[in-house]
Amino acid sequence: MDSGARRIEDPGWDEIPGPTLGQDDADSSTAWLGDLLASLEHDPEQSWNAFQGLEAIDPESRLQIVAELLKARGGDGLTRLLLLLGESRDEDTRAAIGRATAEASPDAAPTFAIATTGDSPSRRVIRSLVTAVDGEGSGAIVVSTERQGVVSSAAFLCDVRKGILDVLGVAEADHEAESDLYEQFAELSSGQCVEDAPELALGLLSGSLLLSGRSTPPAVRPWLDAMLGAGFHSGSFLATKPEWASAPIDQAVLAERSWNVLEECPGWVDGSPLTFELAQEISLRERRAAADPARDSGAYRYLFERRLIHRLELYRRMLLWMAFFWDAAGDDELSLSAGILAGQLADEQYAVPAHPFAVALTTRSLHEAQRLLGTAADPRSS
C-alpha cells in the first residue's frame, strides 16, 4: 500500500437504508430524525445504516439533517454517526462536522474528533501483520509499537460481524517473544498475511473497534490505549476505491472474478448440514457426478434461499476485508475483484441465486461436501 494515507469515503461494513429521497414534508422529516436518534440510542451499530443512507441523498438535504444532528444530544450511536460523517465523501459535510468539532466545548456536545495515531515521535508503529479472513469472517491484526525504548506487541482477534473479540499481548517484549506472536498468527492464516502495512492494520483495527462498540472485551481497551494512545478510536478507516463501485459488469467477467477470489480463499465454503444433505442427494441421484449449476438448479436455489441469502452480508464484509488486504499486498486484480463483488452484494438486486458469486460459492461448497460425505468432517456424523 502506498504511503499516502487514504481515508474512507464509504466504509461499507453495513447495508443501510436512509431517509426517503425527495422527502419534502417537514413533519415526516422530523419524524424520521426522531426515529433515527431513538434507533441510535437503542443500537449504536445503526450508525452505519444512517451514514450510508445520508451519503445517498442530495447534499442540501444531508446538510440540513447534519445541522439537526449536531444540535441533538445522544450517546454512543450519535457520536459514531458524527464520526462517520466527518469522513463523508462530500466536502461540505466534512466541513460542517469540522467546524462543529472546532467550536464545540466538552459540555455542549459529544466529542467526535479523531486523534491521529503514530504521528508522535514518542509512539510509533514498528511492525504489523494482518491475516486473511477465514470462511467465517475471522482474522487477526498484530501490531507492535515502540515508546521510549519499550516495545509492545498485541494480536487482536477480529470478526467482520462482531468486531474485536479478544487480544493477546506482550509488553516490554524481547525479539523472541515478539517473533513468536507474529509466527503464531501467520501460521493460523495458512500463510496468507500482509506484513508491515500499518495503514491496513490500523484501518481494519479501527473498523473492528466500531463494530464491537460497547461489546469490546474489557482487556482490549487498555492495550489500545497503551500501544496506540488514548486517542485511537473507531472511525479512521481505509478508503474504498472508485473502481469498486457497483456498475453493470458482464456476467462472465463476474464469474471469473468470483472463482479467482474463492480459489485464493479455500476455506470459504458453506459446510452446513443442509449443504451436505443436498450434496448427498445429488451424489445418489447422479451416481457421484459433481454438482452442476445447470443440471442441479433446484438444489442451488434451495440452498441459496434457505441458507446463503442469510449469509450474504457476512460474505460482503469478508470480501471488503480481502479487497483492502490484497490492495495492501499489491495484488490489484484480486483487490478489484473482491471490491467489485463486495459492492454488488450490498445491493439487494444482486441477492439472487443466479449471481455469479452465489453460483461459484454454491458449487464449491457442494463439491467439497460431496468429497467429505461420510467422513468426520460431515457435520451430520455426530
TORKOL-4160 file (C-alpha; in steps of 0.2 Angstrom, whole numbers, padded with zeros to 4 digits, m for minus):
382
<pt num="1" X="0000" Y="0000" Z="0000"/>
<pt num="2" X="0007" Y="0017" Z="m0004"/>
<pt num="3" X="0012" Y="0028" Z="0010"/>
<pt num="4" X="m0001" Y="0041" Z="0007"/>
<pt num="5" X="m0015" Y="0038" Z="0020"/>
<pt num="6" X="m0032" Y="0036" Z="0011"/>
<pt num="7" X="m0047" Y="0039" Z="0022"/>
<pt num="8" X="m0063" Y="0031" Z="0020"/>
<pt num="9" X="m0077" Y="0038" Z="0009"/>
<pt num="10" X="m0089" Y="0024" Z="0012"/>
<pt num="11" X="m0083" Y="0010" Z="0024"/>
<pt num="12" X="m0097" Y="m0001" Z="0018"/>
<pt num="13" X="m0097" Y="m0013" Z="0033"/>
<pt num="14" X="m0116" Y="m0012" Z="0034"/>
<pt num="15" X="m0130" Y="m0010" Z="0021"/>
<pt num="16" X="m0142" Y="0003" Z="0027"/>
<pt num="17" X="m0157" Y="0012" Z="0020"/>
<pt num="18" X="m0158" Y="0031" Z="0024"/>
<pt num="19" X="m0172" Y="0044" Z="0023"/>
<pt num="20" X="m0183" Y="0044" Z="0008"/>
<pt num="21" X="m0176" Y="0053" Z="m0007"/>
<pt num="22" X="m0185" Y="0069" Z="m0011"/>
<pt num="23" X="m0194" Y="0070" Z="0006"/>
<pt num="24" X="m0201" Y="0087" Z="0007"/>
<pt num="25" X="m0213" Y="0085" Z="0021"/>
<pt num="26" X="m0207" Y="0094" Z="0036"/>
<pt num="27" X="m0217" Y="0083" Z="0048"/>
<pt num="28" X="m0211" Y="0067" Z="0040"/>
<pt num="29" X="m0193" Y="0073" Z="0041"/>
<pt num="30" X="m0194" Y="0077" Z="0059"/>
<pt num="31" X="m0202" Y="0060" Z="0062"/>
<pt num="32" X="m0188" Y="0052" Z="0053"/>
<pt num="33" X="m0175" Y="0061" Z="0063"/>
<pt num="34" X="m0183" Y="0056" Z="0079"/>
<pt num="35" X="m0184" Y="0038" Z="0074"/>
<pt num="36" X="m0165" Y="0039" Z="0069"/>
<pt num="37" X="m0160" Y="0046" Z="0086"/>
<pt num="38" X="m0170" Y="0033" Z="0095"/>
<pt num="39" X="m0163" Y="0019" Z="0084"/>
<pt num="40" X="m0145" Y="0025" Z="0088"/>
<pt num="41" X="m0149" Y="0026" Z="0106"/>
<pt num="42" X="m0155" Y="0008" Z="0106"/>
<pt num="43" X="m0142" Y="0001" Z="0095"/>
<pt num="44" X="m0126" Y="0011" Z="0091"/>
<pt num="45" X="m0122" Y="0000" Z="0077"/>
<pt num="46" X="m0136" Y="0008" Z="0067"/>
<pt num="47" X="m0124" Y="0022" Z="0064"/>
<pt num="48" X="m0118" Y="0013" Z="0049"/>
<pt num="49" X="m0136" Y="0012" Z="0042"/>
<pt num="50" X="m0139" Y="0031" Z="0045"/>
<pt num="51" X="m0122" Y="0035" Z="0037"/>
<pt num="52" X="m0124" Y="0026" Z="0021"/>
<pt num="53" X="m0142" Y="0032" Z="0020"/>
<pt num="54" X="m0136" Y="0050" Z="0022"/>
<pt num="55" X="m0122" Y="0048" Z="0009"/>
<pt num="56" X="m0136" Y="0043" Z="m0003"/>
<pt num="57" X="m0147" Y="0058" Z="m0003"/>
<pt num="58" X="m0144" Y="0075" Z="m0010"/>
<pt num="59" X="m0131" Y="0087" Z="m0002"/>
<pt num="60" X="m0143" Y="0100" Z="0003"/>
<pt num="61" X="m0155" Y="0088" Z="0012"/>
<pt num="62" X="m0140" Y="0080" Z="0020"/>
<pt num="63" X="m0133" Y="0096" Z="0027"/>
<pt num="64" X="m0150" Y="0101" Z="0034"/>
<pt num="65" X="m0150" Y="0084" Z="0043"/>
<pt num="66" X="m0132" Y="0086" Z="0049"/>
<pt num="67" X="m0136" Y="0103" Z="0056"/>
<pt num="68" X="m0150" Y="0095" Z="0067"/>
<pt num="69" X="m0139" Y="0080" Z="0072"/>
<pt num="70" X="m0126" Y="0092" Z="0078"/>
<pt num="71" X="m0140" Y="0101" Z="0089"/>
<pt num="72" X="m0146" Y="0084" Z="0096"/>
<pt num="73" X="m0140" Y="0076" Z="0112"/>
<pt num="74" X="m0136" Y="0057" Z="0111"/>
<pt num="75" X="m0125" Y="0043" Z="0116"/>
<pt num="76" X="m0113" Y="0032" Z="0108"/>
<pt num="77" X="m0123" Y="0029" Z="0092"/>
<pt num="78" X="m0125" Y="0048" Z="0088"/>
<pt num="79" X="m0106" Y="0050" Z="0092"/>
<pt num="80" X="m0102" Y="0036" Z="0079"/>
<pt num="81" X="m0113" Y="0043" Z="0066"/>
<pt num="82" X="m0105" Y="0061" Z="0068"/>
<pt num="83" X="m0088" Y="0052" Z="0067"/>
<pt num="84" X="m0093" Y="0044" Z="0051"/>
<pt num="85" X="m0100" Y="0060" Z="0043"/>
<pt num="86" X="m0084" Y="0068" Z="0047"/>
<pt num="87" X="m0076" Y="0057" Z="0034"/>
<pt num="88" X="m0090" Y="0059" Z="0021"/>
<pt num="89" X="m0086" Y="0059" Z="0003"/>
<pt num="90" X="m0095" Y="0076" Z="0002"/>
<pt num="91" X="m0083" Y="0091" Z="0006"/>
<pt num="92" X="m0097" Y="0102" Z="0013"/>
<pt num="93" X="m0102" Y="0089" Z="0025"/>
<pt num="94" X="m0085" Y="0086" Z="0031"/>
<pt num="95" X="m0083" Y="0105" Z="0033"/>
<pt num="96" X="m0099" Y="0106" Z="0044"/>
<pt num="97" X="m0093" Y="0092" Z="0055"/>
<pt num="98" X="m0075" Y="0100" Z="0056"/>
<pt num="99" X="m0082" Y="0117" Z="0061"/>
<pt num="100" X="m0093" Y="0109" Z="0075"/>
<pt num="101" X="m0078" Y="0100" Z="0081"/>
<pt num="102" X="m0068" Y="0116" Z="0082"/>
<pt num="103" X="m0082" Y="0126" Z="0090"/>
<pt num="104" X="m0090" Y="0114" Z="0102"/>
<pt num="105" X="m0085" Y="0114" Z="0121"/>
<pt num="106" X="m0084" Y="0097" Z="0130"/>
<pt num="107" X="m0100" Y="0102" Z="0140"/>
<pt num="108" X="m0110" Y="0107" Z="0124"/>
<pt num="109" X="m0109" Y="0092" Z="0113"/>
<pt num="110" X="m0101" Y="0075" Z="0111"/>
<pt num="111" X="m0083" Y="0073" Z="0107"/>
<pt num="112" X="m0081" Y="0065" Z="0090"/>
<pt num="113" X="m0064" Y="0071" Z="0084"/>
<pt num="114" X="m0052" Y="0058" Z="0079"/>
<pt num="115" X="m0035" Y="0059" Z="0086"/>
<pt num="116" X="m0021" Y="0054" Z="0074"/>
<pt num="117" X="m0011" Y="0039" Z="0079"/>
<pt num="118" X="0008" Y="0036" Z="0076"/>
<pt num="119" X="0012" Y="0054" Z="0072"/>
<pt num="120" X="0021" Y="0057" Z="0089"/>
<pt num="121" X="0039" Y="0053" Z="0089"/>
<pt num="122" X="0036" Y="0045" Z="0107"/>
<pt num="123" X="0025" Y="0032" Z="0100"/>
<pt num="124" X="0027" Y="0024" Z="0083"/>
<pt num="125" X="0022" Y="0008" Z="0074"/>
<pt num="126" X="0037" Y="m0003" Z="0070"/>
<pt num="127" X="0029" Y="m0019" Z="0064"/>
<pt num="128" X="0012" Y="m0025" Z="0059"/>
<pt num="129" X="0003" Y="m0040" Z="0052"/>
<pt num="130" X="m0014" Y="m0043" Z="0045"/>
<pt num="131" X="m0021" Y="m0061" Z="0041"/>
<pt num="132" X="m0034" Y="m0065" Z="0028"/>
<pt num="133" X="m0051" Y="m0069" Z="0035"/>
<pt num="134" X="m0057" Y="m0087" Z="0036"/>
<pt num="135" X="m0073" Y="m0095" Z="0030"/>
<pt num="136" X="m0082" Y="m0087" Z="0045"/>
<pt num="137" X="m0075" Y="m0070" Z="0044"/>
<pt num="138" X="m0062" Y="m0071" Z="0057"/>
<pt num="139" X="m0045" Y="m0063" Z="0056"/>
<pt num="140" X="m0031" Y="m0056" Z="0066"/>
<pt num="141" X="m0022" Y="m0040" Z="0067"/>
<pt num="142" X="m0005" Y="m0039" Z="0075"/>
<pt num="143" X="0004" Y="m0023" Z="0079"/>
<pt num="144" X="0020" Y="m0018" Z="0088"/>
<pt num="145" X="0024" Y="m0001" Z="0094"/>
<pt num="146" X="0039" Y="0007" Z="0102"/>
<pt num="147" X="0038" Y="0021" Z="0115"/>
<pt num="148" X="0053" Y="0027" Z="0125"/>
<pt num="149" X="0063" Y="0012" Z="0120"/>
<pt num="150" X="0050" Y="0000" Z="0126"/>
<pt num="151" X="0042" Y="m0012" Z="0113"/>
<pt num="152" X="0024" Y="m0019" Z="0115"/>
<pt num="153" X="0015" Y="m0031" Z="0103"/>
<pt num="154" X="m0003" Y="m0036" Z="0103"/>
<pt num="155" X="m0013" Y="m0048" Z="0092"/>
<pt num="156" X="m0031" Y="m0043" Z="0091"/>
<pt num="157" X="m0043" Y="m0057" Z="0086"/>
<pt num="158" X="m0057" Y="m0049" Z="0075"/>
<pt num="159" X="m0073" Y="m0054" Z="0067"/>
<pt num="160" X="m0081" Y="m0045" Z="0052"/>
<pt num="161" X="m0098" Y="m0046" Z="0061"/>
<pt num="162" X="m0094" Y="m0043" Z="0079"/>
<pt num="163" X="m0078" Y="m0033" Z="0078"/>
<pt num="164" X="m0063" Y="m0036" Z="0091"/>
<pt num="165" X="m0066" Y="m0052" Z="0100"/>
<pt num="166" X="m0050" Y="m0054" Z="0110"/>
<pt num="167" X="m0032" Y="m0048" Z="0112"/>
<pt num="168" X="m0016" Y="m0057" Z="0116"/>
<pt num="169" X="m0002" Y="m0045" Z="0120"/>
<pt num="170" X="0016" Y="m0044" Z="0127"/>
<pt num="171" X="0024" Y="m0029" Z="0134"/>
<pt num="172" X="0042" Y="m0025" Z="0135"/>
<pt num="173" X="0044" Y="m0039" Z="0123"/>
<pt num="174" X="0061" Y="m0046" Z="0118"/>
<pt num="175" X="0064" Y="m0051" Z="0100"/>
<pt num="176" X="0060" Y="m0069" Z="0103"/>
<pt num="177" X="0043" Y="m0066" Z="0111"/>
<pt num="178" X="0038" Y="m0054" Z="0098"/>
<pt num="179" X="0043" Y="m0066" Z="0084"/>
<pt num="180" X="0033" Y="m0080" Z="0092"/>
<pt num="181" X="0017" Y="m0069" Z="0092"/>
<pt num="182" X="0019" Y="m0065" Z="0073"/>
<pt num="183" X="0023" Y="m0083" Z="0068"/>
<pt num="184" X="0008" Y="m0089" Z="0078"/>
<pt num="185" X="m0004" Y="m0079" Z="0068"/>
<pt num="186" X="0005" Y="m0081" Z="0051"/>
<pt num="187" X="0003" Y="m0100" Z="0054"/>
<pt num="188" X="m0016" Y="m0098" Z="0058"/>
<pt num="189" X="m0019" Y="m0089" Z="0042"/>
<pt num="190" X="m0011" Y="m0103" Z="0032"/>
<pt num="191" X="0002" Y="m0091" Z="0026"/>
<pt num="192" X="m0009" Y="m0078" Z="0019"/>
<pt num="193" X="m0004" Y="m0062" Z="0028"/>
<pt num="194" X="0002" Y="m0045" Z="0024"/>
<pt num="195" X="0016" Y="m0038" Z="0035"/>
<pt num="196" X="0022" Y="m0021" Z="0038"/>
<pt num="197" X="0007" Y="m0012" Z="0031"/>
<pt num="198" X="0002" Y="m0001" Z="0046"/>
<pt num="199" X="m0011" Y="0009" Z="0036"/>
<pt num="200" X="m0020" Y="m0008" Z="0033"/>
<pt num="201" X="m0018" Y="m0014" Z="0051"/>
<pt num="202" X="m0024" Y="0002" Z="0059"/>
<pt num="203" X="m0038" Y="0005" Z="0047"/>
<pt num="204" X="m0045" Y="m0013" Z="0049"/>
<pt num="205" X="m0042" Y="m0012" Z="0068"/>
<pt num="206" X="m0052" Y="0005" Z="0069"/>
<pt num="207" X="m0067" Y="m0003" Z="0059"/>
<pt num="208" X="m0067" Y="m0018" Z="0070"/>
<pt num="209" X="m0067" Y="m0007" Z="0085"/>
<pt num="210" X="m0083" Y="0002" Z="0079"/>
<pt num="211" X="m0091" Y="m0015" Z="0076"/>
<pt num="212" X="m0088" Y="m0021" Z="0093"/>
<pt num="213" X="m0093" Y="m0005" Z="0101"/>
<pt num="214" X="m0098" Y="m0007" Z="0119"/>
<pt num="215" X="m0096" Y="m0026" Z="0117"/>
<pt num="216" X="m0077" Y="m0024" Z="0115"/>
<pt num="217" X="m0069" Y="m0036" Z="0128"/>
<pt num="218" X="m0063" Y="m0026" Z="0144"/>
<pt num="219" X="m0045" Y="m0032" Z="0140"/>
<pt num="220" X="m0044" Y="m0024" Z="0123"/>
<pt num="221" X="m0045" Y="m0005" Z="0128"/>
<pt num="222" X="m0030" Y="m0005" Z="0139"/>
<pt num="223" X="m0019" Y="m0012" Z="0126"/>
<pt num="224" X="m0026" Y="0000" Z="0113"/>
<pt num="225" X="m0023" Y="0015" Z="0125"/>
<pt num="226" X="m0005" Y="0008" Z="0129"/>
<pt num="227" X="0000" Y="0004" Z="0112"/>
<pt num="228" X="m0008" Y="0017" Z="0101"/>
<pt num="229" X="m0013" Y="0031" Z="0113"/>
<pt num="230" X="m0030" Y="0035" Z="0121"/>
<pt num="231" X="m0034" Y="0045" Z="0105"/>
<pt num="232" X="m0036" Y="0029" Z="0095"/>
<pt num="233" X="m0054" Y="0027" Z="0091"/>
<pt num="234" X="m0066" Y="0019" Z="0079"/>
<pt num="235" X="m0068" Y="0030" Z="0064"/>
<pt num="236" X="m0052" Y="0031" Z="0055"/>
<pt num="237" X="m0054" Y="0019" Z="0040"/>
<pt num="238" X="m0046" Y="0014" Z="0024"/>
<pt num="239" X="m0054" Y="0021" Z="0008"/>
<pt num="240" X="m0064" Y="0011" Z="m0004"/>
<pt num="241" X="m0058" Y="0014" Z="m0022"/>
<pt num="242" X="m0070" Y="0022" Z="m0035"/>
<pt num="243" X="m0067" Y="0007" Z="m0047"/>
<pt num="244" X="m0075" Y="m0005" Z="m0034"/>
<pt num="245" X="m0092" Y="0004" Z="m0035"/>
<pt num="246" X="m0106" Y="m0007" Z="m0041"/>
<pt num="247" X="m0108" Y="m0005" Z="m0060"/>
<pt num="248" X="m0115" Y="m0016" Z="m0074"/>
<pt num="249" X="m0102" Y="m0029" Z="m0077"/>
<pt num="250" X="m0103" Y="m0044" Z="m0089"/>
<pt num="251" X="m0109" Y="m0060" Z="m0080"/>
<pt num="252" X="m0094" Y="m0070" Z="m0087"/>
<pt num="253" X="m0082" Y="m0057" Z="m0080"/>
<pt num="254" X="m0091" Y="m0058" Z="m0063"/>
<pt num="255" X="m0090" Y="m0077" Z="m0064"/>
<pt num="256" X="m0071" Y="m0077" Z="m0067"/>
<pt num="257" X="m0068" Y="m0064" Z="m0053"/>
<pt num="258" X="m0079" Y="m0074" Z="m0041"/>
<pt num="259" X="m0069" Y="m0090" Z="m0045"/>
<pt num="260" X="m0052" Y="m0081" Z="m0044"/>
<pt num="261" X="m0057" Y="m0074" Z="m0026"/>
<pt num="262" X="m0063" Y="m0091" Z="m0020"/>
<pt num="263" X="m0048" Y="m0100" Z="m0026"/>
<pt num="264" X="m0037" Y="m0089" Z="m0016"/>
<pt num="265" X="m0048" Y="m0092" Z="m0001"/>
<pt num="266" X="m0050" Y="m0111" Z="0000"/>
<pt num="267" X="m0059" Y="m0110" Z="0017"/>
<pt num="268" X="m0074" Y="m0100" Z="0010"/>
<pt num="269" X="m0086" Y="m0114" Z="0008"/>
<pt num="270" X="m0103" Y="m0117" Z="0017"/>
<pt num="271" X="m0101" Y="m0133" Z="0027"/>
<pt num="272" X="m0119" Y="m0133" Z="0035"/>
<pt num="273" X="m0129" Y="m0149" Z="0037"/>
<pt num="274" X="m0140" Y="m0143" Z="0023"/>
<pt num="275" X="m0126" Y="m0142" Z="0011"/>
<pt num="276" X="m0121" Y="m0160" Z="0015"/>
<pt num="277" X="m0139" Y="m0166" Z="0013"/>
<pt num="278" X="m0140" Y="m0158" Z="m0004"/>
<pt num="279" X="m0123" Y="m0165" Z="m0009"/>
<pt num="280" X="m0128" Y="m0182" Z="m0004"/>
<pt num="281" X="m0144" Y="m0181" Z="m0014"/>
<pt num="282" X="m0135" Y="m0176" Z="m0029"/>
<pt num="283" X="m0122" Y="m0189" Z="m0027"/>
<pt num="284" X="m0135" Y="m0203" Z="m0026"/>
<pt num="285" X="m0146" Y="m0196" Z="m0040"/>
<pt num="286" X="m0132" Y="m0193" Z="m0052"/>
<pt num="287" X="m0121" Y="m0208" Z="m0047"/>
<pt num="288" X="m0107" Y="m0197" Z="m0039"/>
<pt num="289" X="m0107" Y="m0184" Z="m0053"/>
<pt num="290" X="m0101" Y="m0167" Z="m0046"/>
<pt num="291" X="m0114" Y="m0154" Z="m0043"/>
<pt num="292" X="m0118" Y="m0144" Z="m0058"/>
<pt num="293" X="m0127" Y="m0127" Z="m0058"/>
<pt num="294" X="m0137" Y="m0130" Z="m0074"/>
<pt num="295" X="m0142" Y="m0148" Z="m0070"/>
<pt num="296" X="m0145" Y="m0146" Z="m0051"/>
<pt num="297" X="m0153" Y="m0128" Z="m0052"/>
<pt num="298" X="m0166" Y="m0134" Z="m0040"/>
<pt num="299" X="m0153" Y="m0138" Z="m0026"/>
<pt num="300" X="m0144" Y="m0122" Z="m0030"/>
<pt num="301" X="m0159" Y="m0112" Z="m0027"/>
<pt num="302" X="m0165" Y="m0121" Z="m0012"/>
<pt num="303" X="m0148" Y="m0119" Z="m0003"/>
<pt num="304" X="m0147" Y="m0101" Z="m0008"/>
<pt num="305" X="m0165" Y="m0097" Z="m0001"/>
<pt num="306" X="m0163" Y="m0107" Z="0015"/>
<pt num="307" X="m0145" Y="m0104" Z="0019"/>
<pt num="308" X="m0134" Y="m0092" Z="0009"/>
<pt num="309" X="m0146" Y="m0077" Z="0007"/>
<pt num="310" X="m0144" Y="m0075" Z="0026"/>
<pt num="311" X="m0125" Y="m0075" Z="0025"/>
<pt num="312" X="m0123" Y="m0063" Z="0010"/>
<pt num="313" X="m0119" Y="m0049" Z="0022"/>
<pt num="314" X="m0106" Y="m0060" Z="0030"/>
<pt num="315" X="m0098" Y="m0063" Z="0013"/>
<pt num="316" X="m0099" Y="m0045" Z="0009"/>
<pt num="317" X="m0089" Y="m0040" Z="0024"/>
<pt num="318" X="m0076" Y="m0054" Z="0021"/>
<pt num="319" X="m0074" Y="m0048" Z="0003"/>
<pt num="320" X="m0072" Y="m0030" Z="0009"/>
<pt num="321" X="m0058" Y="m0035" Z="0021"/>
<pt num="322" X="m0049" Y="m0045" Z="0007"/>
<pt num="323" X="m0051" Y="m0031" Z="m0005"/>
<pt num="324" X="m0041" Y="m0020" Z="0007"/>
<pt num="325" X="m0029" Y="m0035" Z="0011"/>
<pt num="326" X="m0025" Y="m0038" Z="m0007"/>
<pt num="327" X="m0023" Y="m0019" Z="m0011"/>
<pt num="328" X="m0010" Y="m0018" Z="0003"/>
<pt num="329" X="m0002" Y="m0034" Z="m0004"/>
<pt num="330" X="m0001" Y="m0026" Z="m0021"/>
<pt num="331" X="m0012" Y="m0038" Z="m0030"/>
<pt num="332" X="m0023" Y="m0026" Z="m0040"/>
<pt num="333" X="m0033" Y="m0039" Z="m0049"/>
<pt num="334" X="m0039" Y="m0048" Z="m0034"/>
<pt num="335" X="m0042" Y="m0032" Z="m0024"/>
<pt num="336" X="m0053" Y="m0026" Z="m0038"/>
<pt num="337" X="m0062" Y="m0042" Z="m0039"/>
<pt num="338" X="m0066" Y="m0043" Z="m0021"/>
<pt num="339" X="m0070" Y="m0024" Z="m0021"/>
<pt num="340" X="m0082" Y="m0026" Z="m0035"/>
<pt num="341" X="m0091" Y="m0041" Z="m0028"/>
<pt num="342" X="m0092" Y="m0033" Z="m0011"/>
<pt num="343" X="m0101" Y="m0018" Z="m0019"/>
<pt num="344" X="m0113" Y="m0029" Z="m0028"/>
<pt num="345" X="m0118" Y="m0039" Z="m0013"/>
<pt num="346" X="m0123" Y="m0023" Z="m0004"/>
<pt num="347" X="m0136" Y="m0021" Z="m0017"/>
<pt num="348" X="m0152" Y="m0031" Z="m0015"/>
<pt num="349" X="m0155" Y="m0033" Z="m0034"/>
<pt num="350" X="m0140" Y="m0045" Z="m0034"/>
<pt num="351" X="m0146" Y="m0055" Z="m0019"/>
<pt num="352" X="m0152" Y="m0069" Z="m0031"/>
<pt num="353" X="m0146" Y="m0087" Z="m0033"/>
<pt num="354" X="m0140" Y="m0084" Z="m0051"/>
<pt num="355" X="m0127" Y="m0071" Z="m0046"/>
<pt num="356" X="m0110" Y="m0077" Z="m0051"/>
<pt num="357" X="m0103" Y="m0076" Z="m0034"/>
<pt num="358" X="m0118" Y="m0086" Z="m0026"/>
<pt num="359" X="m0116" Y="m0099" Z="m0040"/>
<pt num="360" X="m0097" Y="m0101" Z="m0038"/>
<pt num="361" X="m0099" Y="m0102" Z="m0019"/>
<pt num="362" X="m0113" Y="m0115" Z="m0020"/>
<pt num="363" X="m0103" Y="m0125" Z="m0032"/>
<pt num="364" X="m0088" Y="m0125" Z="m0022"/>
<pt num="365" X="m0097" Y="m0129" Z="m0006"/>
<pt num="366" X="m0107" Y="m0144" Z="m0014"/>
<pt num="367" X="m0091" Y="m0151" Z="m0022"/>
<pt num="368" X="m0082" Y="m0150" Z="m0005"/>
<pt num="369" X="m0097" Y="m0158" Z="0004"/>
<pt num="370" X="m0098" Y="m0172" Z="m0009"/>
<pt num="371" X="m0079" Y="m0175" Z="m0006"/>
<pt num="372" X="m0082" Y="m0176" Z="0013"/>
<pt num="373" X="m0098" Y="m0186" Z="0014"/>
<pt num="374" X="m0097" Y="m0199" Z="0027"/>
<pt num="375" X="m0081" Y="m0193" Z="0035"/>
<pt num="376" X="m0078" Y="m0184" Z="0051"/>
<pt num="377" X="m0079" Y="m0168" Z="0043"/>
<pt num="378" X="m0098" Y="m0171" Z="0039"/>
<pt num="379" X="m0107" Y="m0161" Z="0052"/>
<pt num="380" X="m0121" Y="m0175" Z="0052"/>
<pt num="381" X="m0108" Y="m0188" Z="0058"/>
<pt num="382" X="m0110" Y="m0184" Z="0076"/>
